[in-house]
Protein backbone atom coordinates (compact mmCIF):
# COMPACT_ATOMS: atom_id res chain seq x y z
CA UNK A 1 0.00 0.00 0.00
CA UNK A 2 1.40 3.39 -0.96
CA UNK A 3 -0.25 6.75 -0.87
CA UNK A 4 0.65 10.42 -1.02
CA UNK A 5 -1.54 13.44 -0.39
CA UNK A 6 -0.60 17.10 -0.55
CA UNK A 7 -2.63 20.07 0.53
CA UNK A 8 -2.37 23.77 1.13
CA UNK A 9 -4.65 26.53 2.28
CA UNK A 10 -5.22 29.08 -0.48
CA UNK A 11 -4.59 31.98 1.92
CA UNK A 12 -1.28 30.59 3.18
CA UNK A 13 1.95 29.61 1.43
CA UNK A 14 2.44 26.86 4.01
CA UNK A 15 1.94 23.33 2.78
CA UNK A 16 1.43 19.87 4.26
CA UNK A 17 1.86 16.32 3.03
CA UNK A 18 0.96 12.80 4.03
CA UNK A 19 2.70 9.65 2.78
CA UNK A 20 2.31 6.08 3.97
CA UNK A 21 3.46 2.50 3.50
CA UNK A 22 2.40 -0.82 4.90
CA UNK A 23 5.44 -2.64 6.28
CA UNK A 24 5.39 -6.39 6.94
CA UNK A 25 6.70 -6.16 10.50
CA UNK A 26 5.40 -5.30 13.96
CA UNK A 27 4.90 -1.72 15.10
CA UNK A 28 7.62 -2.27 17.75
CA UNK A 29 10.17 -3.38 15.15
CA UNK A 30 9.33 -0.56 12.71
CA UNK A 31 9.36 2.04 15.52
CA UNK A 32 12.79 0.76 16.58
CA UNK A 33 14.15 1.08 13.04
CA UNK A 34 12.78 4.65 12.85
CA UNK A 35 14.33 5.72 16.15
CA UNK A 36 17.68 3.87 16.24
CA UNK A 37 20.78 5.82 15.20
CA UNK A 38 22.33 2.48 14.18
CA UNK A 39 19.42 1.49 11.94
CA UNK A 40 18.49 4.81 10.29
CA UNK A 41 21.53 4.76 7.93
CA UNK A 42 20.36 1.36 6.65
CA UNK A 43 17.14 2.75 5.16
CA UNK A 44 17.13 6.57 5.18
CA UNK A 45 17.25 8.64 2.01
CA UNK A 46 15.43 9.49 -1.16
CA UNK A 47 16.70 8.86 -4.66
CA UNK A 48 20.49 8.97 -4.66
CA UNK A 49 20.61 10.14 -1.03
CA UNK A 50 22.32 8.10 1.68
CA UNK A 51 22.69 8.57 5.43
CA UNK A 52 26.26 8.27 6.66
CA UNK A 53 25.47 9.37 10.21
CA UNK A 54 22.53 9.80 12.60
CA UNK A 55 22.26 10.99 16.20
CA UNK A 56 19.11 10.34 18.25
CA UNK A 57 18.29 11.45 21.81
CA UNK A 58 14.94 9.65 22.02
CA UNK A 59 13.07 11.49 24.76
CA UNK A 60 10.59 14.36 24.84
CA UNK A 61 12.77 17.45 24.44
CA UNK A 62 15.62 15.36 23.04
CA UNK A 63 17.15 16.22 19.69
CA UNK A 64 18.09 14.36 16.55
CA UNK A 65 20.41 15.01 13.60
CA UNK A 66 20.43 13.03 10.38
CA UNK A 67 23.09 13.49 7.70
CA UNK A 68 21.91 13.36 4.10
CA UNK A 69 24.74 12.67 1.64
CA UNK A 70 23.55 14.05 -1.69
CA UNK A 71 24.59 12.66 -5.10
CA UNK A 72 26.99 15.60 -5.61
CA UNK A 73 28.85 14.70 -2.38
CA UNK A 74 27.50 17.50 -0.20
CA UNK A 75 26.06 16.71 3.22
CA UNK A 76 22.80 18.30 4.37
CA UNK A 77 21.88 17.89 8.04
CA UNK A 78 18.26 17.55 9.12
CA UNK A 79 17.61 18.22 12.78
CA UNK A 80 14.86 18.83 15.26
CA UNK A 81 13.43 18.14 18.69
CA UNK A 82 11.14 15.31 19.76
CA UNK A 83 7.86 16.64 21.14
CA UNK A 84 5.90 13.41 21.67
CA UNK A 85 7.15 9.83 21.93
CA UNK A 86 4.64 7.02 22.49
CA UNK A 87 6.41 3.74 21.61
CA UNK A 88 5.62 1.92 19.44
CA UNK A 89 2.77 3.99 18.01
CA UNK A 90 3.59 7.71 17.71
CA UNK A 91 6.43 10.16 17.15
CA UNK A 92 6.00 13.92 16.82
CA UNK A 93 9.00 16.17 16.19
CA UNK A 94 10.15 19.40 14.62
CA UNK A 95 12.02 19.27 11.32
CA UNK A 96 14.55 21.71 9.94
CA UNK A 97 17.55 21.83 7.64
CA UNK A 98 20.83 23.16 9.03
CA UNK A 99 21.77 25.91 9.14
CA UNK A 100 18.34 26.98 10.31
CA UNK A 101 16.72 29.98 8.65
CA UNK A 102 15.82 32.38 11.49
CA UNK A 103 12.87 33.66 9.43
CA UNK A 104 11.29 30.23 8.95
CA UNK A 105 9.77 28.13 11.72
CA UNK A 106 10.64 24.44 11.54
CA UNK A 107 8.02 22.17 10.08
CA UNK A 108 6.31 19.52 12.18
CA UNK A 109 6.39 15.77 11.52
CA UNK A 110 4.05 13.20 12.99
CA UNK A 111 4.67 9.51 12.34
CA UNK A 112 2.15 6.88 13.37
CA UNK A 113 2.74 3.12 13.46
CA UNK A 114 -0.56 1.20 13.40
CA UNK A 115 -0.82 -2.59 13.54
CA UNK A 116 -2.66 -4.18 10.62
CA UNK A 117 -3.47 -7.79 9.77
CA UNK A 118 -0.28 -8.04 7.71
CA UNK A 119 2.12 -5.73 9.57
CA UNK A 120 2.29 -2.02 10.31
CA UNK A 121 0.82 0.98 8.52
CA UNK A 122 3.34 3.83 8.76
CA UNK A 123 1.85 7.28 8.12
CA UNK A 124 4.08 10.36 7.90
CA UNK A 125 2.31 13.71 8.12
CA UNK A 126 4.42 16.85 7.74
CA UNK A 127 2.94 20.32 8.24
CA UNK A 128 4.17 23.94 8.19
CA UNK A 129 6.17 23.34 5.02
CA UNK A 130 7.24 26.68 3.53
CA UNK A 131 5.94 26.40 -0.03
CA UNK A 132 5.03 23.93 -2.76
CA UNK A 133 8.57 23.40 -4.11
CA UNK A 134 9.84 22.43 -0.66
CA UNK A 135 6.78 20.22 -0.12
CA UNK A 136 7.50 18.39 -3.38
CA UNK A 137 11.14 17.85 -2.34
CA UNK A 138 10.06 16.54 1.09
CA UNK A 139 7.43 14.30 -0.50
CA UNK A 140 10.05 12.68 -2.75
CA UNK A 141 12.37 12.28 0.23
CA UNK A 142 9.73 10.68 2.45
CA UNK A 143 8.69 8.30 -0.32
CA UNK A 144 12.33 7.27 -0.75
CA UNK A 145 12.73 6.79 2.99
CA UNK A 146 9.59 4.68 3.29
CA UNK A 147 10.70 2.58 0.32
CA UNK A 148 14.07 2.06 2.05
CA UNK A 149 12.33 1.08 5.29
CA UNK A 150 10.19 -1.38 3.34
CA UNK A 151 13.35 -2.94 1.82
CA UNK A 152 15.04 -3.18 5.25
CA UNK A 153 12.05 -4.86 6.87
CA UNK A 154 11.75 -7.37 3.99
CA UNK A 155 15.26 -8.78 4.59
Secondary structure, DSSP 4 states (H G I P E B T S, - for coil): -EEEEEEE-TT-SEEEEEEEEEESS-HHHHHHHHH-HHHHHHH--STT-B-S-EEE--STT-EEEEEEE-TTS-EEEEEEEEEEEETTTEEEEEEEESSPPTTSPPEEEEEEEEE-SSSEEEEEEEEEEESHHHHHHHHHHHHHHHHHHHHHHT-
